[in-house]
Amino acid sequence: QPTTISYNTAISACARAADAERALALFRQMESGGIERTAVTYTGLIHACAEGMQLDKAMALFTYMEVAGVERNQVTYSVAINACTRNGQWELGLQLLHEMARRGVQPDTIVFNAAISACEKGRDWDTAMRLMAQMRQMGLQPSAV
């Protein structure tokens, strides 16, 4: 009998292969089988949709997490910000960084790197510099992206 872990592993493999449709089919199987969907499940799905250039589906899943009562974490936000950046919606990625702060989810270096990458795509150097300063204030060290 497949478990949450086995489904999550398969969804992650779909993300690496940019096969969003197969990942979503696995998610539907989880739902119909009453198998618990976790933050790891949703993060894998968001990543698969981003790799498959399906930002609308990625963001719908990001929103649905809240409806399903699954808490978004640093990794989920990082993947969602990267999804936005990868799909040409860098401003939305920066909005997610601000939402994260409003919800009390502490960004880490990976999240900041994703947001700075969004700034790079949008050529928003002032915001990139502010984010780097914010990182230092939080005791985080900017790293090469």
N, C-alpha and C positions, 0 to 999 in steps of 0.2 A: 504494500500500500504506500503510494507516494506521500511524502510529508512536506511541511512548509520548507524545510531545508532543501529537499530534493527539487522542489519546484523553483525555489529561489536560485539554485545552482543552474537549472536549465534556462531560466529567464536571463541570468547573467551571461550565459553562453550566447543567447539570442542577441543580447546587447552588443557583445563583441563582434557578432556577425552582421550587425545592423539589420536584424530581422524583427522589426517591430510587430508585424502581423502574427508571427509565431509566438512572440512573447505575450501579446494580448490574448491569444488563444489559450495559452497556458494559464493566464490570469483568470479567464472565464471558467476554465476547468476547476481552478481552485475555488472560485465562488460557488459553482454548482455542486462541488463535492464537500462544501462546508469546511474547507481547509483554511486555517488562519492566514491572513495576509498581514505582513509586518512592514515596518519602515524599509527593511531590506528589499521586500517584494516590490514596493512602489518605487523605490530608488532605482532598482534594476529596470523596471518598466519605463520610467522617465528616461533613463539612459538609452534604452533600446529605441524609443521613439525619437530621441535627439539624434542618434546615429543614423536612423532611417529618415531624417529630415522631416519629421512630423511633429513640429513644435506644438501645434494645436492640441494634439493628443497628449503630448507630454505635460502641457500645462493643465489640461483637463484632469489628468491623473493626479497632478500636484494638488489641485483644488479638491478633488474627490477624497484625498487622504483625510482631510479634516472632517468631511461628512461621515467617513467610515470610522472616525475616532482613532486614527493612527497618527501619532505625533511626528511632526517633521523634525529632523535633526540636522546637525551640521553637514553631514554627507548628503542628505536629501537636498538641502539648499545649494550646496556646491554643484551637484549634478544639474539641478534646475537652472542655476546661473550659467553654467557651461552650455546647457541646451539652448538657452536664449542667445548666447554669444555665437554659438556655432550656426544658428539659424538666422543670423542677421538682426536679432532683436536685442541689442546690447542695452538699450535703455530699460527694457523690462528686466534684464538681469540685475541692473543697479537697483531697480525698485524692489526686487526680491531681497537684496542685501539690507535695505532699509526696513522692509517688513520683518526680516529676521530679528533685527535689533528691537523693533517694537514688541515682538512676541517673546523677547527675553532669551532667544537662542544665541549663545555667544559665538561669534564667528572665529574661526581659527585661520591659520596661515593659508590653508588650501582654499577656503572660502574667499579670503581677501585676494589671493592670486587669481581666482576666477573673476572676481569683480574688476581687478586691475586689467585683466585681459579684455574684459568688456569695454573698459575705457579705451584701451588701445585700438580696438575695432572701431570705436566711435571717434577716435582722435580727440578724446576729452582728457587732455593732459593735466588740466587743473584738478579735476576730480581724482585722477590717478595719484597725483602728488598728495592730495588730502587723505586719500585712503592709506597711503604709505605712512604718513604722519600719524594717522589714527592707529595703525598697527604698532608703531613704536610706542605710542602712549599706552597701549594695552600690553606692552612687553613682548610683542611678537616681532620676529625678525623677518623683514621682506626677503624673499628668495627669488632666484632666477626662474622665470616662467618659460 
